Amino acid sequence: MIELIIPQRIRNLGSFEVGRVLPFVKRRMVGPYIFFDRMGPKDIAPGLPLEADILPHPHIGLSTITYLFDGEIMHRDSVGSELAVRPGEVNWMTAGKGITHSERFEKPRLEGG
């Protein structure tokens, strides 16, 4: 039985918007530091400006999971990880005492996508 349907709320993250489901006031047992965001689908034309990327920013004491249905995003972080995340792959980043990371649309910027 479905107890609650949580509607997404649109949040502006600078160069794009995401649909945020968590955190949600009526589901406090999930915790205030769990975010569930959905971005896209978004068509990216070749020549996308660098400002459209998710620029370097810090996290402390949480994990982020990036999963793509389509396209490609380049993840880089302050512990030296650098990898392209593609559809069907998962990037799980654990911040611990602190990490800075960025996610950039490098391939779509060159080829579109």
N, C-alpha and C positions, 0 to 999 in steps of 0.2 A: 504494500500500500504506500502510495506517495504521500508523505507528510507535509512537504512544503516545496513549492517551486520558487526558486530564487531568481528574480529577474536580474539581468545584467544592467549595470549602471555605467554610462559612458564616462570615461575619465580621459582627460587630455594629458598626454605625456610629452608634450613639446611639439614634435614634428608629426605625431600621429595620435589617433585615439584608440583606446582599448575598451572592451566590454568587461567590466569587473564584476565578478560574482561573489568572491570572498575577499575580505571579511564582510560579514553580514550581521546586523544587529540581532536578528532572530536565530542565529546559529553560533552563539558565543562559544560553545564547547569545541569548536574547531580551532579557536585561538586567534588573537589579534595580529599575529605575525605570519599568517598564512594568506597569501594573495593568490587568487585564481583569475587570471586575465586572459582574454581572447583578443587577438589582433587579426584583422583581415576578414576575408581575403582582400588583398591589396595589390593592384597592378602597379609595377614599378617600371617606368620608362627609362631607357638608357640616358645617362647623364644626370641621374638623381643627385641633388646636392648633398654634400657631406653632412649638412645640418639635419638631414632626415634620419641619420643613423642614431642608434642608442649610444650616446657618447659615454665616456668613462664616468662611472659613479660608484660609490662605496656601498657595501652591505656589511652588517655585523650580526652574527648569531642566527643566521637563517640559511636556507638552501633555496636555490632557484632551479627550476626544471624548464628546459626549452624543448618543445616538440613541434616539428613542422609537418604540415600536411602537403605543402608545396613550396617550391623555391629553395633558397639557400641563404644562410646567415653566417657570418664569420664571428666566432667568439674569441676574445682575448681577455686574459686577466693577469693580475699582479703576481700570481704564483708561477707564471710562465706558460700556462696553457694557451694554445692557439689551435683552433680547429674549426673546420667548416661543418655546420650542422645542416643535414639534408633530410628530406622526408623519410619517415620511418626510424630515424635515429633520435636518441635522447641525449641531451647535455645536462648533467646534474652537477651543479656547482654548490659546494658547501662553504659558507663564509667563515664559520668559526669565529675567531677573534677579530677578523676583518679581511676584506678583499675588495679590490676595485676591478670592475670589468666593463667591457663594451661589447656591443653586438652591432655589426656593420653589414650593410647590403652591398658587398663588394662585387660579387658576380652579377647580380641584377643591375647594378650601376653601369657595368660595362655592356651587358647583353640585353638588358630588360628582363622582365619576368614577373 
